[in-house]
Amino acid sequence: MKPIKIGIVGVGKIVRDQHLPALAANADYQLVCAASRNATVDGVSNFTTIDNMLAEVRDLDAVSLCMPPQNRYDAARKALLAGKHVFLEKPPGATVSEVADLLKLAGQNNVSLFASWHSRYAPAVEAARAFLQTVQIRSARIIWKEDVRRWHPNQDWIWQAGGLGVFDPGINALSIATHILPPMFVSSAILHFPSNKDAPVAAMIEFRNAIGAPVTMELDWLQTGPQSWDIIAETDNGRMVLSSGGAALSINGSTVQQHAEREYPALYEKFAKLVREKASDVDLSPLQHVADAFMLGRRVAVAPFYD
């Protein structure tokens, strides 16, 4: 089959760290263009807007949208209306309703829409899911604590309304939790907002579910040293710990699975399959939980944040 001719929109850190290497290693794709206000990609046609890219690259098959979520909807809509398959970096949009509208639009135009939750493709996630389906879950804790200065240096958009703040990494945890745990619903939340920012730097969320097993979530964007990306479940068959963002799994203290991550290569393998089948994969549940946390959350002002 001919390679999928793809363009990238929004050339930032995540594109250089993950998207470009994943595409370069996958024979299903040919990267032909990029659009970004302040950056370019070597060896391809470069544009400053998606409008110019869509107008000038006539044989483009798909676009990967990696700009901040506040601007994602307009770009995705233009691409879908132009008959292009669309890959959405997480979070897929700034609101639940706009992503739902994009899914409808993809169907109307017979093209694929992929809301990519990269953490679901961490190597131990499926093994954790399989284990939890065989036991009774008594409680679960989601602990996602990292250093924003390390992972998002000088990124102002992430602190703006719609940028999600600490929920930008937190939604990675939710993408795993909604895949491996029974359906759950936000019951309360406390959100810590720096006095000079419009997005939270920490949060504590409690969930309820139909099986009566409490689930709590702790998010902190100021943790230095070792980073914590763990989901811990207490079950009738012992303790399960999914750690390192889904790369390692232990049960009752014994390592069950631990492999190097290849999340973005797996995402692009999935997207290629969707494009060939003209199918879509859009799970809104992680973004819905974030929206619910903001809806129910009690806002607490904390010290200002400076890079």
N, C-alpha and C positions, 0 to 999 in steps of 0.2 A: 504493500500500500504506500501511496505517496505520503511523505511527512506532512504533519499539520503545520501550516505556516502561522506562526503566532507572534504577537507583539506584546510588549510589556508597557504598562502605563504607571508612572510613579517610580522613579529609579532612586531608591534609598537604601538604607543599610540592609534591610531584610532581603531586598532583591539581590544585592551583591553577595550576601552571605549564603543565601539559600536558593533563590529562584534560578539565577544564572547557572550555577553549577549543576542543578538538577536538570535543567533543560539541555545543557551541553552534553550530559551523559545519557540522554534518552534519544534513541534514533527515531522515535515517533514524531519528533518535533524539528522544525527549522525556525530558529529565531530570526525574524526578518526586519523587525523595527522596534523602536521604543519611543515613548513620549514622556517628557518630563520637563518641568519648568527650569530646573537648575542643574540637570545632569544628563549625561549621554552614555551609551553603551558602545563599545568598540566593535567595528565590523558590521554594523547594521545601519539602516536608515534611521535618523533621529529627527524628532519633531518636538515642538514645545507644547502642543495640545493634541488631545485625542481627535478633535475635529479634523485637523490637518492630516493626521495619520490615516484616519478612515477615508478621507477624500483622495489621498494620493497613493495608498497601497491597495490596489484594486483586488489582488488575489489573496488577501489576508483571510485566514479561516477562523482565527480565535484571538482573544485578547485576555491577558492576565492583569487584573486591576489591583494595584498595590499602593495606591495613594491613601491618605488618611480617610477613615470611614465617613467623615462629614461630607466628602465630595464624591463618594462612590456611586450614589444612585444616578446622578446625571450622566456620568461616564458610562455606566452599565446600560442605561436606557438607550443611549446613542448607539452603542455597540450592538445591542440586541435588535434594534430597529434596522441596523445595517446588515443584519443576517449573520452576525458573528457569534460564535460560541464564547461564553464568558466564564472565566475563573475568578472567583472573588477571594482575595486574601482575607483572613479573619481580622476583626469581626466583619461579617459580610456587608454591613451597612450601619448607619447611625441609628436607625429605628427598625422595629420589627415590621411595621406596615409597609415600608418602602421595599424591603426585601421580598415580602409576600407579593407585592405588585410586580417586581422583576420576574419572579417565578411564573406568574400569569403571562407576562409579556414574552418570556422565552417559549412557552407553549404555543402562543399565538403565532410566533415566527419560526417555529419548528427548529429551534436551536437549543443547545445545552446551556444550563446554568449550574455551576458547581460552587456551593458554599463550603470552602475548604476549612476543615477543623484539623490542623496539622497534628495536634497532640493525640488525636484518636488513632493516629498511625504510628505511635510509639510502639516499640517491639513487644512490650509485655502487656499491653492493654487487652488484647484478645484473650490471653491466658487468664488475666484477672476476671474478665467477664465470664469466662467459662466456669471458673471456680465459684464465683458468687451465684451462679445459676443453680448450683448443686447444694447450697447451704441456706440456712436461715440467718438473715442479717439482723443483728441486735442493735447495732449503732454504727455510725460512720463519721469520720472527721476528715475534712479536706484542709490541708495546711499548705498554703502557697505564699512563700515569703522570699523576696528577692530584692536586689539593689537596683533601683531605677537609674541611678547614675551610671551604672555599668552597662545596662541593657538598652537604655533610651537616652543617651547623652544629648542634651541641648535640643530635645524634640518638644517644641512648644505646643504643637497641635494636640499632644496627648493629655495636656492639662486643661485644654479648652472644653467647653460644653460639647458633648458628643464624642470627645476623645477617650472617654471611659476611665481614665486614670488607672488606679490599681486593678480595675476590672479588665484592662487590656491583657495582662497575664492571667488574671483570675478566670477569664472566659476560657482559657486553655484547660484549666482544671474542670470547669463546668462541662466542657465538651467531652471530657473523659467520664465524669460522674454521670452525665445523662446517658452515656452509652453502657456503663457497667452496673449502675444501681437502678433499683425500681423507680418508677416515676415519683417525683418529689415536687414540692411547692414551697416557695418562700413564705415563711410565717412572720419573720421579723428581721430587721437589719439595723445595724449602727454603722454609719458612714463617717469617717474622719476626713474633713476637708481642710487642707492648709488655708490659712486666712487670705492668702494671695492667689489661690487657684480655684478653678471652677470644676474640678474633678477630684475624687477622693484619693488619699494616699494610703488608706488602710480601711478595713471593713471586717465586721463580724456578722455572719448571716446564719439564721436558723431555718431549717426546712422541716416540713411535715410530709408524711406519705401515708398511703393506704395500709401499709403493714405495721405501722406504729413504731418504726425504728427511727430514732432521732438522728438527724444529719446536721452537723455544724460545719461552717466554713470560716477559716481565718485567713485574711489577706493582709499583707504588709509589704510596702514598697521601699522600706528603709533598712532592710536586713543586710548587713555587711558580712563578710566572711563566707562560710559555706551557705549555699542557697537551699531552700526547702521547697520541694515540689512533691508532696506526698498525699496519698489517699489511704486512710487506715480504716479497715472494717473489722469490727468484732462480730464473730459468727458463732454458731453452735458447733463449728469444727475448728475453732481457734481464730487467731488474729491473722489477717491478710494485710500486707503493706505493699502498696504499689508506689515506688519511689523514683527519684530522678526524672520526674516528669513523665513517667510511664515506661522508662527504659528497664526498670528492674522490678522483680516481683519476689516477695518472700512470704511464706506461710508458716506460722508458728516458729519464726526465727530461721528457717532454712530457705536458702535461695532456690527458687524454682526456675527463674528465667532472668537472664541479663545479657543484653546484646547492645551493640552500638546503634545509635538512632539513625534512621534513614527516612525521616518523616516526609520531607519535600519530594524526594524521588518517588515515594509511594503515592503522594498526592497527584503528581503529574502522570503516573501510570493510570490512576483512577480517572483523571480527566480525559486522557486519550481514549479510554474505553467509553466514557460517556459521549464524547464527540463522535466516535464511530457509530454509536447506537442512536445518536440524537436524543439522548436521555438527560434528565436533570437529577441532581442530588442536593437538596436544600433542606437541612434540618434547622429549624429556628429555635429549638428549645434552649440552647446555651444563651443566645441573645435575649430570649424571653425571660430567663431567670435574672439576667442583669437588669432588664427593664423593671421587673417586679421588685428587685432589691432597691432600685431608685424610687419606685412608687411607695414602698412601705418603709423605706429607711428613715431613721432619725438622724438628722445631720448634726455633727459635733465639730465645732471649729477647733483646730489645733495650730501649732506653730507654723509660720510661713515656710515654704520650701524654696530653696535656691540651689541651682546646679553648682 
